[in-house]
Amino acid sequence: MSGVDRISLLPDPILSQILSFLPTKTVVEATTTLSRRLMDMWRSVPTVDLEDSTFWQNPDAFVRFAYAVMRSRDFTKPILNFRLKCEISSIPSCDVNLWLKIAIQRKAES
């Protein structure tokens, strides 16, 4: 096999569906480093999956990441699935409540 990037050849709806199965942090990291075409695709993936487990040494980084994700999403695209796993006790409940409110406003279905 040559170094052909077959993923980038897929249509956006299929790529978006594939990306919706991954944690949001992974999607952001992967799409911003792969190709110019995919760079902003994470903003319209129908799933937001935020988990603080990879930020356990730096809870403030998780808060900043979650706000950046929620603020940077494409406002025209609904959030079909929203998952928030927040086990770090130092994360303020007001932040968690705001992320949930944004997801509800974006018509999160599950």
N, C-alpha and C positions, 0 to 999 in steps of 0.2 A: 504494500500500500504506500502510495505517496502521501505527502503532507496535506492532503485535501481536507478542507474544513467543511464537512458535510452538514454540520449543525447549522451553520450560517445560511445554507441553501434552503432550509425549511421555511415554509410560510410563517408569518408572525403569529397567526392564531394557534398553530401547532406548537411553536416555540413557547408561547405564553402558557399553553396547557401543560407542557412538560415542566416549565419553571414553577408552576403553581404547586408542584409536589415537593418542592425544596424549601428549607427554612429561608426566610427573607434575607438574612445575613449572607448566606451562601449565594443567593440569587444576585444580590447587589455586587458582591465581590466578583462573581463569575462574569456577569454581563458587562461590568465596567472595565474588565481586562481583556475580553475576547476580541471584539471587533467594534468599529465605529457604529455599525448598524445596530448592534445589540446594546450599546452603551446605556441608553435610556429605557430599554425595554422593561427593566424591573419596575419602573414607575406605573406600568399598566397591568402587571400580573394580577389576576383576580384573587389571589390569596396573599394575605399578610400573616406571617408566622413569626412572631417575636418571642424569643426565649432568652432569658438572662443568663443561662448556664455558661455560655462562653465568655461572659463578662464578669464572672464572680470575683475576680481580683480588682475590677474597676467598675463598680456599679454606676458611677457618673457617666462612664462611656456608654453604658447601655441606655441610660436615660437620654443622652444626646442622640444616640443612634435611633432610638424609637421615635423621638420627636422629628428627626430628619426624615425618616421613612414616612411618617404620617403627613408631614408638611410637604414633602416632595412628590407625593403620588399624583398621578393624572386625575384631576378632579372630575373629569368626564367619565371615568371608568369606575364602576361599582366595585366594592370589596365583596366578593361572593363568600369567602371564607376568612374568618378572622380568628387567630389563635394567639393568645397572650399567656405565656408561662412565666410568671414573675415570682421567684422564690427568695430573692434577696430582700431581707426585711428592711433594709435601709432605703429602699426605693419608696418615695413619698406616695401615699395613696391618692393625692390630688393629681399626680402625673398619670397614674394608672386610670383614674376616673376620666381624665381628659382623653386618653387614647381610646378608651371604650366609647366615649361620647362621639368622637370623630368617626369611629367605625360604624356606629349606629346611624350617624348622619349620612354616611356613604352607603347606607342600605345593606349592611352586612347581613347575609342570609344565614350564616351558621358560624 
